[in-house]
């Protein structure tokens, strides 16, 4: 078995697990920053599309750009959010117990990974986050389509595009709800 400078293989294993923890936490931090910036990017793209659609007398059919923007950004948001949660599950369920098994006595490791999930308001916060996600990535694009449909009759090909957009928004909506993690820890 490989030995560190002190000849202690357990110490080497502990250090490797700590390095792994630091790396996955760094990935989690980076993903959190990226995910949170996707909210701002979505709002900015929506504002730009809405502004562009109603400038110079208005072209409401340009609102058809809003659902694809919401779907693409919403999907990226969802994928990053799921990876953030997966990292937390890995640390709680795999990495933490492996390191605790190597620690002397009944040492609890990475307590924050479970402590923050024990908050009795966690489920209500997750529900509010789900509502905000649905508002941004589902309700707003559907509202844009409704405005577009009611503004003037659309050519058949644009109507077909808009129906396909409804389907795309529905797919993202279902996935957002499925990954909401509303269960208690």
N, C-alpha and C positions, 0 to 999 in steps of 0.2 A: 504494500500500500504506500502511496506517496506520502511523504512527510514534509511539513513546513520547516522553517529554519529552527524551530524548537523541537523537532522530532515528534510532534503531536498531530496525528492524522485527524482527530476530532476538531482540533483548533482550525485546521485547514478547511475542513468541511463547513464548520461554522462561518468562517470568513467567506467561503464561496457562496453560501446561502445568503449572507448579508449583502454581498455584491449583487447577487441576483435580485434581491429585494430592492436595492437601490436602483437597479436598471429598470425593473418593471414599474416602480413608482415614478421614475423619470418619464417613462413612456406614458403613464397615466396622466401626469401633470401636463405633458405636451398635448395629449389628446383633449384634456379638459379645456385648455386654452383655445385649441382649434375649434372644438365643438361650440364653445361660447361665442367665438368670433363668427361662427356660421349664423347665429341668430342676428347679429348686426348686419352681416352680408345679405341675409334674406330681407330684412327690413329695408336696407338701402336699395336692393334690386327692385323690391315692390314699389318703393317711392319713385324710383326712376321710371319704371314702366308706367305707373299711373300718371305721373307728370307728363311723360312723353305722349301718352294716349290722349290727353285732353288739351295739349297745346295747339295753338293755331286752329281753332274751330273744332278740334277733337277728332280723333279716329278711334272709337271704342273697340274696334276689332283688334287693335294692338294689345288690348287687355288679354288676348289669347296667349301672349308671351308670359304672363304671370304664372299660370299653372305649371308649365315646364320648369321655370326657374324655381318655383316652390318645391317641386318634386325632386329636382336634382339636389338642391341645397338641403331639403328635408331628409333625403336618403343619406347624404353625407353626415348630417347631424345624427341620425339614428344609428348608423354604423359606428361612429365614434363613441356615442353614448353607450352602446352595447359593449364595445371593447373596454371602455372605462369600467363598466360593471364586471366584465369578465376578469379583468386584472384584480379587482377587489375580491371576487370569489376565489381566484387562484391563491391570493395571499392568505385569505381566511381559511380556506379548505385544504391547501396543499403545502405551501411554503411555510406558513406559520407553524402548523403541527410538526413538520419535519425538523424545524429549528428548535421547537419546544422539546421534542424528544431528545435532542442532543444536549439541552441545557440541564444544569444540575437542579435537582428538586422539582418542584411544581412551578417552574417559571412560566409566567404568561408572557408571550411575545406578541408584538404588534396589536396591543389592546385596542388602539383607536380604530383598527379595521372592523372590529365588532361593536365597540362602544357607541359609535355614532349612528349605528343602525338600530340601536335599542331605544332611541328617543321615541316617546309615545306619540309625538306629532309627525313622525316620519311618513306614515301613510297619508295623512292629510296633505303634507307638502308634496308627496308624489302625485296625488290627485290634482293638486293645483298646477304642478308642472305638466301633467298630461293635458289639462285644459289649455294651458298656454301653448303647448306644442301643437295641439289640434287647431287652436285659433290661428296660429301662424302658418302651419303647413297644410291645413285642410280647409278651414272655413274661409280664409282670405282668398285662396284661389277659386273656390266655388263662388264666392261673392263676386269676384271679377268676371267669372263666366256669366253669372246672372245679369250683371250690368251690361255686358257685351250682348247677350241675347235680347235684352229688353230695349236696347238703344236703337237698333234698326235691324231689319231682316238681313241675315247673313247669307252669303252665297252657299250653296250646298256643300262645297268642299271645305269651307271654313266651319260649317255646322258639324260636319263629320270630324274635323280636327278637334273641335270643342268637346264632342262626345268621347273621343279617345282620351282627351285630357281629364274628363271626369273619371274615367276608368283608372288612369294613372294616379290621380289624387286618391281614389278609393283604395288602391293597393297600398300606398304609403300610409294612409289613415289606419288601415287594418294592422299594418306592421308597427306603427307607433303605439297603438293600443296593446298589441301582443307583447311588446317589450317594455311596457310601463312599470313592471315590477311593483305592483300595488300590494303584494302580500306582506304580511308581518314577518320579521326575521325569525 
